[in-house]
C-alpha cells in the first residue's frame, strides 16, 4: 500500500452486492493499522447500512471509534436527518429563489420537499463528505 501513503480520500462505489462494505472496511482497518498516528474515518452513505454487521459493533450517524482500533472512527450517514438539516439551513433561501425566479408560490415548494427525489440520499451524502 506504500504507493497510496498520501491518500486523503478513498471512495468505494458500485451496484449492490459487489463487496463495497467488505472492501472499504478491510481497507480502513488496514490503513488504521499501518498509520496509527492518523485519524481514519470510515463513512457509509448506503441507505442499507451493513457496517454494524461487518464490524460487529453499533454504527450510527454519530461517529464512534472502532473498539480495537481507536484511530479508526466509523459513521453511517442518516440521509433523512441530513436532508432536514439542509432544509433548515437553506430552505428559506431556496423558497425565495423559487418565488423570485418563477411563478411558483412558497406554498408550491412545500410538496416538492416531501418528494422522494432519485439520487437525493446520495447528494446529501456527498454534501456531508465535502463538509467533513
Residue, then its C-alpha position, 0 to 999 in steps of 0.5 A: x500500500x506504500x504507493x497510496x501513503x498520501x491518500x486523503x480520500x478513498x471512495x468505494x462505489x458500485x451496484x449492490x452486492x459487489x463487496x463495497x462494505x467488505x472492501x472499504x472496511x478491510x481497507x480502513x482497518x488496514x490503513x488504521x493499522x499501518x498509520x496509527x498516528x492518523x485519524x481514519x474515518x470510515x463513512x457509509x452513505x448506503x441507505x442499507x447500512x451493513x457496517x454494524x454487521x461487518x464490524x460487529x459493533x453499533x454504527x450510527x450517524x454519530x461517529x464512534x471509534x472502532x473498539x480495537x482500533x481507536x484511530x479508526x472512527x466509523x459513521x453511517x450517514x442518516x440521509x433523512x436527518x441530513x436532508x432536514x438539516x439542509x432544509x433548515x439551513x437553506x430552505x428559506x433561501x431556496x423558497x425565495x429563489x423559487x418565488x423570485x425566479x418563477x411563478x411558483x408560490x412558497x406554498x408550491x415548494x412545500x410538496x416538492x420537499x416531501x418528494x422522494x427525489x432519485x439520487x437525493x440520499x446520495x447528494x446529501x451524502x456527498x454534501x456531508x463528505x465535502x463538509x467533513 
